[in-house]
Amino acid sequence: MLRTANVYKARLFLRAQIRGIKNEAKYSYQISRSLSPTLLFVVILAYVGSAYIEKHLASLAFDTIWLRLFVASSLVPFLFRQSWPASLANYGYFLSTTTAGILFPLCFGTILLVNAALADGTDINSFATTEYILSLFFLVQVLFHIRLVLVVWTISTTLVVLGVLLIPDANRASVWVHCLYTLPFFLTVLLVGGIINRNLFNFQREKEQAVWNVANAIAHQLRTPLATIRNLSTGSRKYLPALTEAYNSAVVQGLVDQPLPNRKVEALGDTLDSIIDEVRHSGALIDILIANSKPFEYLERPKNEIHVGAIIRQAVEDYPYNNPHERGLVDWDASNDFTIHALENMVLHVMFNLIGNAVEFSQKRPKGNVKIWLENSKGWNKIIVRDSGIGIPKKYLHLVFDPFFSRNSQNGTGIGLSFCKSVMEGVGGKIECDSVEGEYCQFTLFFPRTAS
């Protein structure tokens, strides 16, 4: 029994570690997605081009250009990441983590140890060693989390060492010397990089927590007086007809010295209705603020099935517009309806964010408008929200889903689109932005097709 209990605990521990590593890989992948395709292309060229420098500055025993070309090719698919099918996009974090292991410890470890295996003596090759240490530094920066770095480095290094030891007549003494020589440097890089990344991570979390604390405090202070105003207005509205009737009777009987104008009496009902609507409007804004500011993460993919058309209808009708003109900007079409597995409230707040952004920026152009429609395609079902507003400059497109990024908004905190991204990834989908500055901005929500 004791042995069975220990095995069960070991399994639970292993599952927890795997889940933690998986989440770390997803977080690292999220950070890496801020890299623009242009910058990624420059990295590929630099990665391959450095073989020329290596050839002229280092006395290596073999030419690394073919290895570098092979490894650099693993980056090419990420240039077209926005066009990945659903089956590939869902595992982007795994591909990114694997590619980091190939790019850095596997490639430069191979360069270092193959050179050592082919060397005559056991002298340290300073150039290859420096390249390897720098690659480890980049590995720590790319994967961010120390546990994830250790796993990737261990797997890649083990593969390299086993492969190098299979080389006929390999200089094993030189191989082990180079391994032991670089180990202290690796531990130093791991320690320093870990401290830097932890500080950055904590700083990011502190910003998110600060936003949440402020939003929660504001909500708490506002909800109580709003509830009081709503209750008083609702009660007054309920008894207003009886009070109005009594007042009119008093006027007819001459009991009122200075009667109010009829239009004033009739306006009392509209005034109370306006107060109730404004309270509802303010409450909805508070709900959106809280939903956006609180860090959100699906613990597991929802199983309940909901109709997207109903969510869009509710979002368009219930969004707290500032005036009727804003509502008039939004045109929607719920044909091509489909079902998704998601939390209805979360998807509703995603639509609130997109509608709010679209309405705000559409008003900045004379003939601005917002269109929402659905599309069905192979692999994905889509919700598309397009506004004919001021658009987003191309150089900022890859940053729109980063926390605290805001596109020229005076009212935004820059956390709404980050929230949308978290929700979409939680349901196994994704969100993309396409825009031409001065013409339009379009957000597309991709949902996996549900089984019929």
Secondary structure, 3 states (H helix, E strand, C coil): CHHHHHHHHHHHHHHHHHHHHHHHHHHHHHHHCCCCHHHHHHHHHHHHHHHHHHHHHCCCCCCCHHHHHHHHHHHHHHHCHHHCCHHHHCCHHHHHHHHHHHHHHHHHHHHHHHHHHHCCCCCCCHHHHHHHHHHHHHHHHHHCCHHHHHHHHHHHHHHHHHHHHCCCCCCHHHHHHHHHHHHHHHHHHHHHHHHHHHHHHHHHHHHHHHHHHHHHHHHHHHHHHHHHHHHHHHHHHHHHHHHHHHHHHHHHCCCCCCCCCHHHHHHHHHHHHHHHHHHHHHHHHHHHHHHHHCCCCCCCCCCCEEEHHHHHHHHHHHCCCCCHHHHHHEEEECCCCCEEECCHHHHHHHHHHHHHHHHHHHCCCCCCCEEEEEEECCCEEEEEEEECCCCCCHHHHHHCCCCCCCCCCCCCCCCHHHHHHHHHHHCCCEEEEEEECCCEEEEEEEEECCCC
